[in-house]
Amino acid sequence: MASLTLRAIAKSFGKVTALAGVDLHVEEGEFCVLLGPSGCGKSTLLNIIAGLIPQDQGSVVLDGEPVDRLPPRDRDVAMVFQSYALYPHMTVAQNLGFGLRMRRIPKQTIKNQVLEAARLLGIEDLLDRKPRELSGGQRQRVAMGRALVRRARVFLLDEPLSNLDARLRANVRLELRRLHRQIRSTIIYVTHDQVEAMTLGDTVVVMREGRVHQIGPPEKIYSRPADTFVATFIGSPEMNLHRGRLVRKDDCLHFQGSGFTVALIGLKPGLQEGEVELGTRPEDIGIGRGDTTDLEGKIEMISDVGSEKYIHARVGQERLTVRAHKEIAYCTGDTVPLTIHPGRVHLFREGLRI
């Protein structure tokens, strides 16, 4: 295991800036997830850590020692790619042990480490098969096992589950979490899937356009997003955002939106009046009259996802989504009373949380 520190990592490809001064520290044994949309620089950052491409500026530090001048084989990191990259003419056992053979590790040591990795991943009975005889999930386990046998200081996983179907992806996520608890290695995991990030990561790093927007544990990223990008990128359905103004009436702040007003009772003093964006999570909006802020919404559509329903309504001139119990009796076209608790709203000014 090793700690990892990235200091002001920058990388450009021609006129395109892939990374713009990324700083990050990952503790020894931590599961860190790099999360963001396609093209945000996640994989580029992973390749720089591995030494596959050089950065233009900045430094990669493992256990307090810069490794920028070291080639990939001397950095002692193991990588799992999005494509399984298995050798089709080799058996599973040969694939698992290939990297060790290239390092001229003794045969008995290779055998022991291959068997240990196979037991961890539950693929002992597959060791004599060729990749073409395996399912997608089994191939992914072999690809991860090939990295595990290295016993590297840091494991780098580049969207390893993206080629699996939804059900298998959920199962392998659970296996990955279990595996990390067993080996306690430092893992850097790249994904664009927020569910993967929130279920796997000890720490989530949210990126966009080569920049880090927020770093923190999953629960903090979700409950206290640093800006409107994080607020809408994390969460499904995404957070409702409404533009408007903060105004003070009768010693209480109110949010004035397009055709509706929300009383923000009990918010911290010192908030300035002016233009803001109000954010509400779909699950933080109650249905029915309450003791706090009451609104009325006209239902435009109801999405039934089985375990619950999503009400898509219009309040004033704005649309918002509400998460509701699966047994609600409302229909499209009905008017529904809504309650917003002031303590659960998010306020942003110029895109940043206030």
URLINLIN-V362225 format. One record per residue. N is the residue number from 1. RES is the residue in three letters. PSI is psi as a letter, one per 20 degrees, with the letter a starting at -180 (NA if undefined). OMEGA is omega in whole degrees, -180 to 180 (* if undefined). D_CENTER is the distance of its C-alpha to the mean C-alpha in Angstrom with 2 decimals. Layout:
# URLINLIN-V362225
n->{N | N}
res->{RES | RES}
psi->{PSI | PSI}
omega->{OMEGA | OMEGA}
d_center->{D_CENTER | D_CENTER}
This chain:
# URLINLIN-V362225
n->{1 | 2 | 3 | 4 | 5 | 6 | 7 | 8 | 9 | 10 | 11 | 12 | 13 | 14 | 15 | 16 | 17 | 18 | 19 | 20 | 21 | 22 | 23 | 24 | 25 | 26 | 27 | 28 | 29 | 30 | 31 | 32 | 33 | 34 | 35 | 36 | 37 | 38 | 39 | 40 | 41 | 42 | 43 | 44 | 45 | 46 | 47 | 48 | 49 | 50 | 51 | 52 | 53 | 54 | 55 | 56 | 57 | 58 | 59 | 60 | 61 | 62 | 63 | 64 | 65 | 66 | 67 | 68 | 69 | 70 | 71 | 72 | 73 | 74 | 75 | 76 | 77 | 78 | 79 | 80 | 81 | 82 | 83 | 84 | 85 | 86 | 87 | 88 | 89 | 90 | 91 | 92 | 93 | 94 | 95 | 96 | 97 | 98 | 99 | 100 | 101 | 102 | 103 | 104 | 105 | 106 | 107 | 108 | 109 | 110 | 111 | 112 | 113 | 114 | 115 | 116 | 117 | 118 | 119 | 120 | 121 | 122 | 123 | 124 | 125 | 126 | 127 | 128 | 129 | 130 | 131 | 132 | 133 | 134 | 135 | 136 | 137 | 138 | 139 | 140 | 141 | 142 | 143 | 144 | 145 | 146 | 147 | 148 | 149 | 150 | 151 | 152 | 153 | 154 | 155 | 156 | 157 | 158 | 159 | 160 | 161 | 162 | 163 | 164 | 165 | 166 | 167 | 168 | 169 | 170 | 171 | 172 | 173 | 174 | 175 | 176 | 177 | 178 | 179 | 180 | 181 | 182 | 183 | 184 | 185 | 186 | 187 | 188 | 189 | 190 | 191 | 192 | 193 | 194 | 195 | 196 | 197 | 198 | 199 | 200 | 201 | 202 | 203 | 204 | 205 | 206 | 207 | 208 | 209 | 210 | 211 | 212 | 213 | 214 | 215 | 216 | 217 | 218 | 219 | 220 | 221 | 222 | 223 | 224 | 225 | 226 | 227 | 228 | 229 | 230 | 231 | 232 | 233 | 234 | 235 | 236 | 237 | 238 | 239 | 240 | 241 | 242 | 243 | 244 | 245 | 246 | 247 | 248 | 249 | 250 | 251 | 252 | 253 | 254 | 255 | 256 | 257 | 258 | 259 | 260 | 261 | 262 | 263 | 264 | 265 | 266 | 267 | 268 | 269 | 270 | 271 | 272 | 273 | 274 | 275 | 276 | 277 | 278 | 279 | 280 | 281 | 282 | 283 | 284 | 285 | 286 | 287 | 288 | 289 | 290 | 291 | 292 | 293 | 294 | 295 | 296 | 297 | 298 | 299 | 300 | 301 | 302 | 303 | 304 | 305 | 306 | 307 | 308 | 309 | 310 | 311 | 312 | 313 | 314 | 315 | 316 | 317 | 318 | 319 | 320 | 321 | 322 | 323 | 324 | 325 | 326 | 327 | 328 | 329 | 330 | 331 | 332 | 333 | 334 | 335 | 336 | 337 | 338 | 339 | 340 | 341 | 342 | 343 | 344 | 345 | 346 | 347 | 348 | 349 | 350 | 351 | 352 | 353 | 354}
res->{MET | ALA | SER | LEU | THR | LEU | ARG | ALA | ILE | ALA | LYS | SER | PHE | GLY | LYS | VAL | THR | ALA | LEU | ALA | GLY | VAL | ASP | LEU | HIS | VAL | GLU | GLU | GLY | GLU | PHE | CYS | VAL | LEU | LEU | GLY | PRO | SER | GLY | CYS | GLY | LYS | SER | THR | LEU | LEU | ASN | ILE | ILE | ALA | GLY | LEU | ILE | PRO | GLN | ASP | GLN | GLY | SER | VAL | VAL | LEU | ASP | GLY | GLU | PRO | VAL | ASP | ARG | LEU | PRO | PRO | ARG | ASP | ARG | ASP | VAL | ALA | MET | VAL | PHE | GLN | SER | TYR | ALA | LEU | TYR | PRO | HIS | MET | THR | VAL | ALA | GLN | ASN | LEU | GLY | PHE | GLY | LEU | ARG | MET | ARG | ARG | ILE | PRO | LYS | GLN | THR | ILE | LYS | ASN | GLN | VAL | LEU | GLU | ALA | ALA | ARG | LEU | LEU | GLY | ILE | GLU | ASP | LEU | LEU | ASP | ARG | LYS | PRO | ARG | GLU | LEU | SER | GLY | GLY | GLN | ARG | GLN | ARG | VAL | ALA | MET | GLY | ARG | ALA | LEU | VAL | ARG | ARG | ALA | ARG | VAL | PHE | LEU | LEU | ASP | GLU | PRO | LEU | SER | ASN | LEU | ASP | ALA | ARG | LEU | ARG | ALA | ASN | VAL | ARG | LEU | GLU | LEU | ARG | ARG | LEU | HIS | ARG | GLN | ILE | ARG | SER | THR | ILE | ILE | TYR | VAL | THR | HIS | ASP | GLN | VAL | GLU | ALA | MET | THR | LEU | GLY | ASP | THR | VAL | VAL | VAL | MET | ARG | GLU | GLY | ARG | VAL | HIS | GLN | ILE | GLY | PRO | PRO | GLU | LYS | ILE | TYR | SER | ARG | PRO | ALA | ASP | THR | PHE | VAL | ALA | THR | PHE | ILE | GLY | SER | PRO | GLU | MET | ASN | LEU | HIS | ARG | GLY | ARG | LEU | VAL | ARG | LYS | ASP | ASP | CYS | LEU | HIS | PHE | GLN | GLY | SER | GLY | PHE | THR | VAL | ALA | LEU | ILE | GLY | LEU | LYS | PRO | GLY | LEU | GLN | GLU | GLY | GLU | VAL | GLU | LEU | GLY | THR | ARG | PRO | GLU | ASP | ILE | GLY | ILE | GLY | ARG | GLY | ASP | THR | THR | ASP | LEU | GLU | GLY | LYS | ILE | GLU | MET | ILE | SER | ASP | VAL | GLY | SER | GLU | LYS | TYR | ILE | HIS | ALA | ARG | VAL | GLY | GLN | GLU | ARG | LEU | THR | VAL | ARG | ALA | HIS | LYS | GLU | ILE | ALA | TYR | CYS | THR | GLY | ASP | THR | VAL | PRO | LEU | THR | ILE | HIS | PRO | GLY | ARG | VAL | HIS | LEU | PHE | ARG | GLU | GLY | LEU | ARG | ILE}
psi->{q | q | q | p | p | p | o | l | p | q | p | q | n | c | i | p | o | h | p | m | l | p | p | q | p | p | q | p | j | q | o | p | p | o | p | r | r | p | j | i | j | g | h | g | g | g | h | g | g | i | j | h | q | q | q | h | r | a | q | p | p | p | l | i | p | p | j | h | i | q | r | g | h | i | i | l | q | p | p | p | r | g | q | h | l | q | o | h | i | q | r | g | g | h | g | h | j | g | h | h | h | h | j | l | q | q | g | h | g | g | g | g | h | g | h | g | h | h | g | h | i | k | k | h | j | j | h | j | q | q | h | i | j | q | r | g | h | g | h | h | h | g | g | h | h | h | h | h | h | h | l | r | h | p | p | o | o | n | l | i | j | h | j | q | r | g | g | h | g | h | g | h | g | h | h | g | g | g | g | h | h | g | h | k | r | p | p | o | p | p | q | j | o | h | g | g | g | h | h | h | p | h | p | p | o | p | q | p | l | j | q | p | h | q | p | r | q | g | h | g | h | g | h | m | p | h | r | h | g | h | g | h | h | p | p | o | r | r | q | p | p | p | q | b | q | p | q | p | p | l | k | p | p | q | p | o | a | n | j | r | p | p | p | m | p | j | q | q | q | i | p | q | q | a | p | r | p | p | p | p | q | h | i | j | p | q | p | r | q | a | i | c | p | p | r | p | q | p | p | h | q | p | p | o | j | f | i | r | q | p | p | o | r | p | o | c | j | q | q | q | p | p | p | r | q | i | j | q | j | q | r | p | i | q | p | p | p | q | p | p | p | h | i | j | q | p | p | q | p | k | i | q | p | NA}
omega->{178 | 169 | -179 | 176 | 174 | -178 | 173 | -179 | 178 | 179 | 176 | 173 | -173 | 180 | -179 | 177 | -180 | 179 | -175 | 174 | -178 | 174 | -178 | 172 | 179 | -178 | 176 | 178 | -177 | 173 | -176 | -178 | 172 | -173 | 176 | 180 | 179 | 178 | -177 | 177 | -177 | -177 | 177 | 179 | 179 | 179 | 177 | 177 | -179 | -177 | -180 | 173 | -180 | 173 | 176 | 179 | 175 | -174 | 173 | -175 | 176 | -179 | 176 | -178 | 176 | -180 | -174 | -177 | -178 | 174 | -177 | -175 | -178 | 180 | 179 | 172 | 179 | -173 | 173 | -175 | 178 | 172 | -173 | 176 | 177 | 177 | -172 | -177 | -179 | 173 | 177 | 180 | 180 | 176 | -178 | -175 | -173 | -178 | 179 | 178 | 179 | 178 | 177 | 175 | 179 | -174 | -178 | 177 | 178 | -179 | -179 | -177 | 176 | 180 | -180 | 179 | 180 | 178 | 179 | -175 | 179 | -179 | -179 | -177 | -179 | -169 | -178 | -179 | 173 | -179 | -178 | 180 | -176 | 173 | 179 | 180 | 178 | 177 | 180 | 177 | 178 | 179 | 178 | 179 | 178 | 175 | -176 | -177 | 179 | -175 | -177 | 179 | -179 | 176 | -179 | -177 | -175 | -180 | -173 | -175 | -172 | -180 | -178 | 176 | -169 | -177 | -179 | 179 | 179 | 180 | -178 | 175 | 179 | 179 | 179 | 180 | 178 | -179 | 180 | 178 | -179 | -173 | 178 | 178 | 175 | -177 | 171 | -170 | -179 | 176 | 170 | -176 | -177 | 179 | 176 | -178 | -175 | -178 | -175 | -166 | 162 | 178 | 178 | 178 | -178 | -175 | 170 | 176 | 174 | -178 | 176 | 179 | 180 | 176 | 178 | 175 | -175 | -176 | 179 | 178 | -178 | -172 | -180 | -180 | -174 | -179 | -175 | 177 | 179 | -178 | -177 | -179 | -180 | 179 | 178 | -3 | -176 | -180 | 172 | 178 | -179 | 176 | 179 | -178 | 169 | 177 | -179 | 177 | 177 | 178 | 178 | 176 | 175 | 171 | 178 | 177 | -180 | 177 | 176 | -179 | 179 | 176 | -176 | -177 | 172 | 177 | -176 | 180 | 176 | 177 | -178 | 173 | 178 | -176 | 179 | 168 | 179 | 179 | 176 | 174 | 180 | -179 | -180 | 177 | -179 | 176 | -178 | 179 | -180 | -180 | -176 | -174 | -180 | 176 | 173 | 179 | 176 | -174 | 177 | -179 | 175 | 177 | 180 | -179 | 176 | -177 | -180 | 178 | 175 | 177 | 177 | -172 | 175 | 176 | -172 | 178 | -176 | 173 | 173 | -179 | -179 | 174 | -173 | 176 | -175 | -176 | 178 | -174 | -178 | 179 | 176 | -179 | 179 | 171 | -174 | 175 | -177 | 180 | 177 | 178 | -177 | -179 | -178 | 178 | 177 | -180 | -180 | 174 | -176 | 175 | -176 | -180 | 175 | *}
d_center->{22.35 | 21.88 | 20.21 | 18.70 | 19.38 | 18.81 | 21.38 | 21.48 | 20.29 | 21.52 | 21.99 | 23.75 | 24.98 | 28.21 | 27.68 | 23.92 | 21.84 | 18.77 | 17.95 | 19.69 | 20.16 | 16.89 | 17.42 | 15.37 | 16.64 | 15.33 | 17.75 | 19.60 | 18.14 | 14.64 | 11.46 | 9.23 | 5.83 | 6.18 | 4.00 | 6.91 | 9.82 | 12.36 | 14.64 | 12.68 | 13.74 | 10.96 | 13.48 | 16.33 | 15.12 | 14.77 | 18.25 | 19.67 | 18.72 | 20.39 | 23.33 | 23.30 | 23.57 | 24.98 | 23.57 | 26.00 | 25.63 | 24.17 | 24.02 | 22.04 | 23.24 | 23.11 | 24.82 | 26.48 | 27.91 | 27.11 | 26.60 | 26.75 | 30.11 | 29.33 | 28.89 | 25.99 | 28.20 | 29.13 | 25.69 | 25.24 | 21.67 | 20.77 | 18.54 | 17.38 | 17.30 | 16.00 | 19.68 | 21.24 | 24.02 | 26.46 | 30.15 | 31.85 | 35.22 | 34.05 | 33.58 | 30.43 | 32.16 | 33.11 | 29.63 | 28.28 | 31.06 | 31.30 | 29.58 | 31.75 | 34.87 | 34.21 | 34.19 | 37.49 | 36.36 | 39.21 | 39.23 | 39.31 | 36.30 | 34.40 | 35.50 | 34.51 | 30.99 | 30.47 | 31.72 | 29.55 | 26.32 | 27.62 | 28.27 | 24.82 | 23.32 | 26.20 | 27.65 | 31.04 | 32.90 | 31.38 | 32.56 | 35.53 | 33.81 | 32.91 | 29.51 | 31.18 | 32.01 | 28.43 | 25.93 | 22.50 | 20.96 | 23.78 | 23.36 | 19.72 | 21.00 | 23.70 | 21.43 | 19.48 | 22.92 | 24.27 | 21.81 | 22.51 | 26.25 | 25.99 | 25.09 | 23.48 | 22.46 | 18.88 | 16.97 | 14.86 | 12.99 | 12.47 | 10.86 | 13.43 | 13.08 | 13.24 | 17.03 | 17.27 | 18.21 | 16.22 | 18.32 | 18.29 | 14.54 | 14.34 | 17.15 | 15.87 | 12.60 | 15.18 | 17.23 | 14.64 | 14.16 | 17.95 | 18.53 | 16.68 | 18.81 | 21.82 | 21.53 | 19.72 | 18.90 | 16.63 | 13.61 | 11.41 | 8.91 | 7.93 | 6.19 | 6.40 | 5.87 | 4.17 | 6.63 | 5.93 | 2.97 | 5.64 | 8.41 | 8.31 | 7.46 | 10.50 | 9.01 | 5.84 | 7.18 | 6.86 | 9.42 | 12.08 | 15.43 | 15.40 | 14.80 | 12.50 | 12.34 | 11.13 | 10.57 | 10.81 | 10.36 | 8.16 | 11.54 | 12.52 | 9.64 | 10.59 | 14.28 | 15.03 | 13.09 | 14.83 | 15.69 | 15.96 | 13.29 | 10.54 | 12.71 | 12.85 | 9.45 | 7.99 | 10.44 | 12.58 | 15.23 | 14.18 | 16.04 | 19.71 | 20.83 | 24.56 | 26.58 | 29.70 | 31.62 | 32.02 | 35.70 | 37.71 | 40.19 | 42.30 | 40.41 | 37.09 | 34.25 | 33.61 | 31.05 | 33.00 | 31.10 | 32.62 | 35.13 | 33.78 | 33.70 | 31.58 | 33.22 | 30.92 | 33.06 | 32.29 | 29.81 | 30.31 | 33.43 | 33.46 | 31.13 | 32.81 | 33.91 | 32.79 | 30.19 | 26.73 | 23.93 | 23.55 | 20.27 | 20.33 | 17.89 | 19.59 | 20.03 | 21.68 | 24.51 | 27.42 | 29.96 | 33.54 | 35.49 | 34.41 | 35.57 | 33.22 | 32.48 | 33.82 | 33.17 | 34.18 | 32.15 | 33.54 | 31.57 | 30.94 | 28.97 | 27.62 | 24.81 | 25.45 | 22.57 | 24.77 | 23.47 | 23.46 | 24.37 | 23.03 | 25.84 | 25.73 | 28.46 | 30.13 | 31.04 | 33.56 | 32.42 | 28.69 | 26.48 | 24.11 | 22.33 | 23.14 | 21.85 | 25.09 | 26.70 | 27.54 | 31.25 | 31.63 | 34.83 | 34.10 | 34.57 | 33.87 | 36.22 | 36.48 | 36.11 | 33.81 | 33.97 | 30.66 | 30.02 | 27.53 | 27.44 | 27.61 | 25.67 | 22.52 | 22.52 | 20.52 | 22.63 | 21.79 | 24.41 | 24.10 | 20.37 | 19.87 | 19.77 | 23.30}
